[in-house]
């Protein structure tokens, strides 16, 4: 049996390898974490379009989760694409009462286009999963959708929206600022009674798919090792900065 901590990934597949379970497992492996998975959907995607989406029956998703918990100790969960309200309900019902830390990345729309969670699924997520979530990691468009507000365009609005998302039940919210403008990409972390932390990095023009998956998985990896939520978010931000820096150097040297 491996001595590495384990993270259970509950998410969809991406045939391009850019996002979804493939990206999650890659990040967790790089972080020295064993990855287990419960696949919620199979998608046909490229880097520019989303084709057919096949939702795995909710009962099978639940069976995958049960099998993962039966197989070994799980130290954190990373939840990504859920797809349907039935799957949200199945995931919520499958989690043990004393579940390990949960990082949820609310995958609503694919980077390549395509709706990945419908309105009834969003409402089920709000009611059943958000109150059990340790760290919630929406991006700016996702936060706007969940709150029914215009997308944030500055750090002040990011803070306000993150605090409103915190009222939905998660113990902490990391609102990612990658879709904003400015010289820095600023992510906003809020928790508890509304305390906050800004995580800033130089903005790069390079576009990469799977960034949200990677950040959430890196945070889950740190939580699985016993890090605090604040330290897990710092570690996840460093992972993303290093990933982009490596990609930029590769592009320059190509």
N, C-alpha and C positions, 0 to 999 in steps of 0.2 A: 504494500500500500504506500502511495506517495506521501512524503512528509510535507508537501506543499499545501498551503491553504487552498480551499476550493470555492469557486463562485459558480452558481447556477445562472445561466443566461436563458431568459425566456424572451424569445424574439423571432422574427421572420428571417428567411434566407434571402440573399441577393445574388443572383447568378453571375453578376459582374465581379463579385468579390469586394466591391468598394465599401459596402456597408453591411448591416445586419449581422447575423450570427458569425459569418466568416471574419468580419472585422473585429467583433468582440473577442472571439477565440484568439485571434492573432495578438491583440493587445494584451489579453490576460497571460498568454504564454510568454510574451516579452517581459511581463512584470513578474514572472516566476510563479504564476498561479495556475492551478489545475482548473480546467473549464468543463462543466457539465452543461447540457442544453436541453431545452424543451422548445421545439420548433412550433411556432404558431401559424405560420403561413409560408408558402413557397411562391416566390415571385420571379417573373421573367423581366430582368432589368438590364439595361446598359448604362453607361455613364450619362446618357442624354435622354433616355425615355424609360417609362414603366409600361410593360406589357401586361400579360395576364397575371392575376393574383388568385391563387388557390388557398383558401382558408382551411387549415387543418381542423377537423371536428373538435369541438370544445372538450368532449369527453376524452379524446386522445391526448389533447394538451394536458388535461388533468392527470392522466395516467403517466405521461412523461415526467411530470413534476413529482408525482408520488414515487416513481422508480428512482429518480435522482436522489431524493431524500433517503430512500431505502438503501442506496448504494454506498453512501459514505456521509461523513459530517460535512455540512455546507456552512461556510463562514460568511457569505454575503450573497445577495441576489442582484442581478442586473436585469431590469425589465425594459424591453424596447417595444417593437411593433406588436400590437395585440389584434388589431383588425376588426373585431366585432364585439358587440356587447356580450354575446354568449361566451366568448373567450375571456373577456374581462371578468365576468362572473365566475367562470371556472377557475381562473387563476386565483382570484380572491378566496374562493372556497377551499383551494388546495393548499394554501399557506398555513403552516402550523401556527398555533397561538403564540408561541415563543419564537417567531421567525427571526433569523439573523438580519443584519442591516440590509435594507432594500434601497437600491438606487433605481429610480424610474426616469427614463428618457421618453417623453410623450411623443412618440413618432406618429404624427398626424398626416403629413404629406411628404412624399419622397422628394429628394433633391432633384431627381430626374422627372418629376411630375407624377401625379396619381395620388388619390386620397387613400390613406392607409388606416384611418380610423373614422368611422361615420359618427353622426351626431349622437345616436343612442349609445355608442361605445364610449364617447367622450363623457357623457353624463354618468355612465356606469363607473368609469375610471374615477371621476370626481367623488362619487359616493362611496365606492367600495375599496379603492386602492390608495388614493391620496392620503387618507387618514392613517394608513399603515406605513407610509413611505418615510424612510430616513432622510433621503436626499432626492429632491425633485430637480431635474435639469432641463427645463425648456429653453428654446431659443426665442428670439424676439417675435417672429410670426406666430409661434405656438402660444406664447404668453398672451399675445393680442387675441387670438382665437378663444382661448380659455376664459379670458376676462371680458370678451366682447368690447374691446377698446382698440383705438388705433395703435399701430406698432410704435414702440418707444424710439425716440430719436436722440435722446441724451441720457447722461448718467442719472440725473435727477428723476426722470420718468422711469428708468430701469429700476431704481430703488423703490419707487412708489408701487410699481407693478409687482415686483418681487415680494413686497410686504403684503400686497393683496392676495397673491398666490399662497403665501404662508397661512393666511386665514382659512384656506381650504383644507388644512389638516396636516400637511407634511411637517416634519420636524425642522427641515431646512430646505431652502430654495436657492439653487445656483442658476440665476438668469443669465444666459450667455449673450454677450454683446457683439458677436461676430457679424451680424447683419446690419449693424449701425455704421456710421461714417466716422471719420477722424483718424488721427495718426496712430492712436492706440485702440486695441481691442480690449474692452473692459467688461469683465464678467462680474456680476454682483451676487454676493452670497449674503443671505439673511437667515436668521434663525432665532429661536427662543422668543424673547420679548421684542423682537425687531432689531436686535443688534446686527451690524452689517460689516462686511469686509469687501474691499474692491481688489480684484485680481486683474492687473493690466499687463499687456504685452504689446510690443510694436506690431502694428497691422501690416500684413503682407498681402500682395495682390494675388498670390497663388490661390487657386480654388481647388479644394480637395473634398471629395465625397466621403461620408462616414465619419466626419469630425465629431458629430454629436455622439455617435456610438462609441468612438474611441475615448472621448472624455469621460463618459459615464462608466465605461468599463475600467478605465484607469482609476477612477474614484472608488469603484467597487473593489478593485484589487487592493487598494490601500486600506479600505475598511476591513477587508478580510484579514489583513495582517494586524488589525487592532488599532489603526490610526483613528484619531478624532475626525469628525466631519470636516472641521476647518483644515486640518493637515491633509486630509484626503483630497480636498478641493485644490489645495496648493500643489499637491503631487500631480493631480490630473492636469492642471494648467501647465505645469512644467513638461509633462509628457507631450501635450499638444504643441507647445512652443518648440520643443526639440524635434518633433516630427516634421513640422513645417520648415524648420531651419535645415534639416537634413535634405528635404525635398528641394528647397531653394538652391542649396549647394550643388545638388545633383544636376539641376536644370542649368546652372551656370557652367558647370564643367562638361556638359553634354556636347 
